[in-house]
Every structure is written in structure tokens, then in C-alpha cells.
């Protein structure tokens, strides 16, 4: 009966995968926010040899 009250351990591989996913999503949110703000000059300055096509 004591087995039900124990907290299952999460392996370190799952922790590393979750951390990598959170970092990736944060980076994508940052890039998306920069692109949506219209300030593409800073975004393209950080990415070498990138072209910006504005369609309005």
C-alpha cells in the first residue's frame, strides 16, 4: 500500500528534453515577437546574409 504514495522519479533524459523544449519555444517566441513588431532591422542584423521581403 505504501507504493501508491511514492512519487515516480523522472529520468534526467526527460528533464534535459523538457529544458531544451522550453529554451526552443522561448527563442521562437522571441523571434516571432521581433518579426511581428516590425523592427526587422535588428532581427536581420543578428542573422547574417538574411533578406527581408516586406509585403504590405
ABEGO torsion letter per residue (X at the ends): XAAAABBBBBBAAAAAAAAAAAAAAAAAAAAAAAAAAGBAAAAAAABBGBBBBBBX
